[in-house]
Amino acid sequence: MGLEDAAKEVDVAITRDDPRGLAYENVFAGVPSFLRRKLTKSLEGVDIVITGVPFDQSVTHRPGARFGPRALREASTLMAGDPPYGWGFSPLEDFAVVDAGDMAFDYAKVAEVPGLIHAHAARIIGAAGACLTLGGDHSITLPLLRAHAEKHGPMALLQFDAHSDTWADDDPARVDHGTIVYKAVKEGLIVPERSVQVGIRVENEPTLDILRIDARTVHAEGPLRVAEMVRERLGSTPTYLTFDIDAFDPSCAPGTGTPVWEGLTSAQVPPLLRALAGINVVGMDVVEVSPPFDHANMTAIMGAHVVYELISLWCWTRR
C-alpha cells in the first residue's frame, strides 16, 4: 500500500490480505496491532509471530506490566509506515510478520500461567519461523525459554536488564520475575558459558558463569565495543534475546516496575543492537513496560522501537 492509497484504507490490521508491506493509516486511529501487522491466528507461511502475554503477578515492586502489550502496540503505529532506520532494508516488506494477539489465561490461577505460556509459544514456533513476545513481567521468559529449548536445544541467553535475575530459587512452584535466569541455568535451558547480560547495575552474586557487562562498562567502552564483546561470547550459538525495559535509564524509560538509575540510554541501545546483526537469534521478548508509571508514553515508545529492532535483527540474517 502506498501513500496515495492511505485515504482508502482503514484498519489494515484486519483488512490486509498480504502480511507483508508497510502501513500508512493515521497513527492516532484504527486497530493498533503491532506495526499495523495483520491480526491473525493463521500462522502458515509466517516468518515472525508477535504475541502478547499480559501477566504481571510475579513482580517484586510495582505492578502494571499487564498493560504493556497494549501500550507497545499503540506506540508502534508511529513507525508502521517506515523501514527501520540504519538497517538498509525493509523487514516488513520482505518478511511475513503478523500479530497473533494476546495469550488467554485466568488471572486468578497464577500457578497455571507458566505452563500456558510454554504451550502457547510451542504452538507458535512449531508453525512459524520465530516468536516475539510482548510482556508482561519478566517471569514470562522462563516458560518461553522452555518452549524454545525444546526446539533448539540449550541456547545462549542475551539479556538486556538492570537486574541479573539470578536470585536463588529452588521451588518449582514459585513464579518470580527475579529468579528466571537461575532456574534457566539449573534446568539446562541455556549455556552459561555462551550467555551474556548487558546493562546490569544491581549487586547479585554469583554470576552462574554468565558474562556480565554492566551499565558502567557500556558507558565507558561504548556500544560498538560492547557489541564486539557480545558477539565473541555468543559465537554462532542459537540465542534467545530478552530485553527488560529497565535496562534503560529511568530518564529514558520511567514506566517500569523496578527502575534503577545509571542505565543505558536511547543513544546507546540502537547502535548496539544494529552491531549485533548476524547473531543466531531464534527467539525474543520485550518485557516490563508498565504504562501506569509511564510519562508521555516514553517507555512504550522505547519498547516499540526495541521490538522493531529485534524484528530487524532476526530478519537480517535471513534475507
C-alpha atoms as one frame of an Amber mdcrd trajectory, in Angstrom:
protein
   0.000   0.000   0.000   1.361   3.423  -0.963   0.693   6.855   0.448  -1.750
   7.544  -2.372  -3.911   4.683  -1.092  -3.831   5.699   2.556  -7.139   7.562
   2.411  -8.820   4.446   1.012  -7.512   2.027   3.622  -8.800   1.680   7.154
  -7.901  -0.890   9.786  -5.340  -2.670   7.627  -4.628  -4.938  10.591  -7.887
  -6.713   9.742  -8.400  -5.867   6.059  -4.994  -6.619   4.546  -4.544  -9.942
   2.771  -0.766  -9.905   2.393   1.044  -9.807   5.751   3.958  -8.030   4.043
   4.083  -4.304   3.461   4.203  -1.020   5.338   1.060   0.762   6.560   0.112
   4.414   6.211  -3.008   4.827   8.305  -3.298   7.766  10.638  -1.204   6.844
  13.655  -3.926   8.070  16.000  -6.728   5.911  14.584  -7.522   2.374  13.571
  -6.861  -1.047  15.051  -3.449  -0.905  16.780  -1.880  -4.258  16.040   1.886
  -4.133  16.408   3.241  -2.089  13.489  -0.209  -2.490  11.881   0.603  -6.120
  11.127  -2.192  -8.421  10.099  -4.116  -9.731  13.112  -4.448 -13.447  12.615
  -4.350 -16.838  14.288  -3.373 -18.462  10.996   0.399 -18.886  11.025   1.022
 -20.792   7.800   3.881 -19.233   5.849   4.589 -16.682   8.597   8.144 -15.639
   9.458   7.670 -13.824  12.780   4.664 -14.010  15.086   4.198 -11.203  17.576
   2.145 -12.187  20.599   1.385 -10.626  23.950   1.427 -12.145  27.433  -0.217
  -9.529  29.698   0.842 -11.095  33.000   2.407  -9.154  35.883   1.606 -11.080
  39.053   5.187 -12.077  39.856   6.634  -8.599  40.348   8.589  -7.659  43.471
   7.614  -3.980  43.388   5.154  -2.115  41.170   2.568  -3.970  39.048   1.234
  -2.658  35.745   3.132  -4.562  33.058  -0.087  -6.404  32.203  -0.892  -3.283
  30.196   2.447  -3.455  28.370   1.405  -5.347  25.221  -1.439  -2.934  24.531
   0.766   0.114  25.086   3.536  -1.280  22.874   1.094  -1.910  20.049  -0.327
   1.595  20.280   3.133   3.186  20.340   4.266   1.118  17.364   1.740   2.685
  14.989   4.053   5.696  14.723   6.630   3.504  12.960   4.370   1.373  10.766
   4.948   3.406   7.603   8.741   3.458   7.562  11.583   0.946   7.310  13.711
   0.858  10.479  16.486   3.438  10.484  20.024   2.238   9.852  19.361  -1.348
   8.719  19.421  -0.848   4.966  16.383  -2.993   4.224  12.651  -3.146   4.999
  11.776  -6.242   7.049   8.041  -5.542   6.980   8.083  -5.590   3.181  10.472
  -8.520   2.808   9.116 -10.826   5.523   5.723 -12.042   6.712   5.273 -10.592
  10.198   1.890 -10.949  11.905   0.299 -10.128  15.246  -1.448 -13.137  16.798
  -2.914 -11.142  19.689  -2.574 -11.939  23.382  -2.447 -15.291  25.134  -5.597
 -16.040  27.111  -5.354 -17.111  30.757  -7.239 -16.929  34.039  -5.539 -14.172
  36.043  -6.678 -15.799  39.298  -4.864 -19.072  38.561  -1.304 -17.842  38.690
   0.285 -21.278  39.002  -1.180 -22.304  35.642   0.291 -19.385  33.700   3.856
 -20.692  33.068   2.507 -23.904  31.553   0.089 -21.957  29.365   2.905 -19.690
  28.152   5.039 -22.737  27.363   2.260 -24.348  25.323   1.346 -21.065  23.622
   4.920 -20.409  22.493   5.453 -24.024  21.444   2.458 -23.829  19.111   3.790
 -20.652  17.539   7.377 -21.767  16.980   6.117 -25.088  15.707   4.227 -23.305
  12.934   6.228 -20.142  12.205   9.819 -19.009  11.938  10.028 -17.156  15.241
   8.029 -15.934  18.218   8.490 -12.395  19.539   6.642 -11.914  22.808   5.435
  -8.662  24.378   5.282  -8.725  28.183   4.155  -8.674  30.834   6.697  -9.072
  33.605   9.981 -10.932  33.233   8.690 -14.196  34.696   7.215 -14.982  31.262
  10.712 -15.520  29.852  11.303 -18.783  31.731   8.460 -20.733  30.071   9.372
 -19.089  26.764  12.899 -20.455  27.179  11.497 -23.900  27.918   9.493 -23.873
  24.692  12.423 -22.643  22.609  14.857 -25.117  24.166  12.565 -27.957  23.118
  13.075 -26.879  19.518  16.645 -25.581  19.518  18.283 -27.322  22.459  20.225
 -25.387  25.130  20.714 -21.822  23.909  22.800 -18.784  24.607  20.930 -16.100
  26.525  21.415 -12.453  25.608  19.750 -10.415  28.330  19.439  -6.631  28.494
  18.473  -5.749  32.054  19.243  -3.745  35.172  18.970  -6.959  37.201  20.648
 -10.305  36.683  17.545 -12.292  37.737  19.835 -14.949  39.223  18.488 -14.923
  42.771  18.388 -18.496  44.049  15.010 -20.219  43.898  14.713 -24.000  44.070
  10.942 -24.091  44.483   9.436 -25.117  41.124   6.024 -23.828  42.178   7.182
 -20.224  42.639   6.572 -17.727  39.826   9.034 -14.855  40.255  10.459 -12.371
  37.789  13.756 -12.172  39.682  14.746 -15.847  39.561  14.221 -16.784  35.924
  17.884 -16.955  34.925  18.803 -19.018  37.981  16.111 -21.538  37.073  17.016
 -21.474  33.368  20.611 -22.406  34.233  19.550 -25.121  36.689  17.139 -26.595
  34.113  19.808 -26.644  31.408  17.829 -24.339  29.105  20.766 -22.014  28.473
  24.523 -22.416  28.121  26.060 -20.060  30.728  29.484 -20.050  29.049  27.851
 -18.621  25.897  25.445 -16.240  27.641  25.783 -12.556  28.418  23.891  -9.918
  30.375  24.122  -6.247  29.374  23.230  -3.214  31.487  23.381  -4.858  34.929
  23.621  -2.402  37.825  22.241  -4.225  40.858  24.557  -6.342  43.026  23.827
 -10.048  42.950  26.295 -12.914  43.105  27.153 -15.438  41.847  27.189 -14.889
  38.092  26.498 -18.586  37.337  29.298 -18.319  34.728  27.292 -15.826  32.639
  29.283 -12.866  31.343  28.032  -9.618  32.863  28.653  -6.373  31.044  27.362
  -3.796  33.471  25.986  -0.402  32.530  29.194   1.361  33.575  31.131  -0.745
  31.084  28.712   0.248  28.308  29.186   3.906  29.238  32.973   3.572  29.367
  33.577   1.301  26.354  30.751   2.412  24.075  28.053   0.361  22.351  30.161
  -0.843  19.417  32.886  -2.293  21.620  30.250  -3.932  23.804  28.645  -5.440
  20.687  32.031  -6.987  19.834  32.213  -8.499  23.323  28.696  -9.896  22.982
  29.348 -11.367  19.531  32.530 -13.043  20.740  30.640 -14.614  23.634  27.647
 -15.825  21.615  29.504 -17.129  18.595  27.092 -18.999  16.331  25.098 -20.498
  19.205  21.305 -20.294  18.844  20.426 -17.311  21.015  17.335 -16.220  22.910
  17.254 -12.429  23.359  15.269 -10.983  26.242  15.042  -7.224  26.717  13.819
  -5.919  30.067  12.879  -2.283  29.527  14.576  -1.344  32.821  17.877  -1.844
  31.005  17.217   1.754  30.003  17.851   4.538  32.481  14.616   5.802  34.094
  15.190   9.143  32.396  14.571   7.326  29.096  12.014   4.769  30.266  10.342
   5.635  33.587   7.378   3.290  33.119   8.650   0.092  34.688   8.223  -1.730
  37.964  11.792  -1.697  39.310  13.638   1.320  37.850  17.371   1.701  38.568
  19.454   4.774  37.787  22.700   4.846  35.756  21.137   2.800  32.973  21.535
   2.577  29.211  20.399   5.438  27.012  18.470   5.778  23.781  21.736   6.782
  22.102  23.480   3.549  23.147  20.955   0.771  22.601  20.146   1.257  18.877
  23.759   1.138  17.601  24.487  -1.779  19.934  21.572  -3.823  18.590  22.415
  -2.977  14.963  26.028  -4.003  15.525  24.753  -7.454  16.545  23.429  -8.137
  13.030  24.269 -11.712  12.110  23.970 -13.362  15.519  21.868 -16.515  15.516
  18.840 -15.184  17.362  15.984 -17.711  17.480  13.526 -16.149  19.948  12.870
 -12.761  21.503  10.837 -10.865  24.069  10.459  -7.329  25.417   9.138  -7.152
  28.963   8.365  -4.973  31.994   6.808  -1.984  30.189   4.419  -0.650  32.843
   2.167   2.102  31.441   0.721   3.231  34.826   4.177   4.596  35.684   4.979
   5.951  32.230   5.103   9.610  31.242   4.122  10.869  27.770   4.301   7.252
  26.517   8.098   7.455  26.737   8.600   3.869  27.861   6.095   2.390  25.422
   7.790   4.250  22.565  11.193   2.975  23.692   9.859  -0.544  23.907   8.202
  -0.382  20.492  11.472   0.760  18.944  13.294  -2.132  20.607  10.762  -4.619
  19.238  11.219  -3.228  15.715  14.985  -3.569  16.121  14.593  -7.201  17.215
  12.418  -7.921  14.184  15.145  -6.402  12.024  17.856  -8.364  13.828  16.088
 -11.686  13.195  15.318 -10.847   9.564  18.794  -9.503   8.721  20.453 -12.927
   8.833  17.632 -14.499   6.828  17.473 -12.077   3.891
